[in-house]
Amino acid sequence: MKKQDTLENQVKQSYLAIGSNLGNKITNIHMAMSELEKNKIKITKVSSHYSSKSWPNPLMPNFINIVIKIETILKPLELLKICNFIELKLGRVRSKKK
């Protein structure tokens, strides 16, 4: 008898926005995507790259941004924790909010 998937084990589709404005921006984005895949997050679609001004300080370098469609069995908070860990691993330093 085949075990039926419970709701918490079902694959969910989500969208993530990824961006970089420092260093080799394209490489940073690709490294983030690679880290997601290492954490059993399947990337099923990738948008084009878009350039946008930094906010709230437009004097900072422009961002390169993409959106990816993913499939995962992770719960939202688990996915967030992995994303935060990847940002830290890739060297993101969060500044204090004003």
N, C-alpha and C positions, 0 to 999 in steps of 0.2 A: 504494500500500500504506500503510495507516494504521499510524503508529508506536505500539507498545504502551507503556503507562505502566510505568515501573519502580516498584518498591516505594517508592523515596525520593520519587517525584513524586506518589504517591497522596494523596488528601485523607484526613486523619485527623480524627477527632472528639476533642475534649478538653473539659474543664470547667475554668473559672476562677472563683475566688472573688474578688470585688471589694468593698472596704469603705472607708469614710471616717469619721473622727470629728472632723474639724476643718473650719471654714468652712461653706460651703453643701454639705452632704454629698451630697445628691441630684445637684446640679450636678457635683460632683467625679466621681461615679460615671458620669454620662452623658458627661463629657469623656473619661474613661478608655476607655469603650466606643467613642467616636468615634475616638480615637487608634488603637485596635486595628483598626478598619475601614479607617483610612488606611494601615495596614500589611498590607493584603490578608488580614485575618483576618475570616472571615465569622461573624457572630453569628446562630445559628439559633434560640436559645431563651433567654429571660430569666426568672428566678424572681421571685417577689414580693420586696419589701424587708423585711428583718428588722432589728430593733434588738437590740443586745447590749451588755453592759457591757464597758468597756475592761479588758484584762488585760495585765500583772499589776497595774496600778494602777487600781482601780475608781473613783478620784477623778477620773480624766480623763473627758472627755465620752464618752457612749455612741457606739457605732458604728452606722452603717446598712450592711448587708451584702446582697449579692445573689450568685447563682451564674449564670454564663452558659455555654451550650453553644456551642462554636465548631467551625468547620471550617477547616483550614489544611493546607498542604503543608509547613509548617516542621517542622524537627526539634526535639525538646524543648529543647535548649540554645539554639537560635535563637529559639524562642518566649519562653524565659526572658529572654534578652537584650533583646528588644523590650519585654517587661513591665517590666523594670528601667529601661529608658530612658524609658518612659512615666511611671513613678513619679517619676523624676528631673525630667522635663519639667514635670510637674504640681506640683512643689514638695515632694515627700516628702523629709524629712530623717530618715535612719536614726540612731537613738541607739545608743551603744555598749552591747553586751550586758554584763550584770552577771555 
